[in-house]
Amino acid sequence: MVVAEQSERVAPVTLKWAVGLLALETAVVVAVTGFTVYGDLTGAAGNQGLATFMTWYAASYAVGFGLATWGLHRRSRWARTPGLVLNLFLIPIGYFMIQAGLWWLGLPIIGYSLAVGYLLVAPPTREALGIY
């Protein structure tokens, strides 16, 4: 019985990787938010209204990724859906980067998004979160 309790506490590899990759995404989006804030403060943007919108957009993504990471780290069931949806939003972003000629950036973004999505729906992750 003690062994069963210990195995329930140990997170599966898929969940650990999902949390780590979501934490990495959070850090990247926080850096992007910092970059847009810097651009807003220095007045480098041609359209200040659009720049302000993009800053708030990036900041909301950072908050969303942060909450999803925190929730999955704590094994909260609710955190899987926001983490999955935020990663699925990266697919069109990668697609439009490919269309704009930035295939070297768009393809890894799509692959990364699909990999994190798989980790979030993998059976060991679902079982660890109590989703059957």
Secondary structure, DSSP 8 states (H G I E B T S, - for coil): -HHHHHHHHS--HHHHHHHHHHHHHHHHHHHHHHHHHHHHHHT--SSHHHHHHHHHHHHHHHHHHHHHHHHHHTT-GGGHHHHHHHHHTHHHHHHHHHHTT-HHHHHHHHHHHHHHHHHHHSHHHHHHHT--
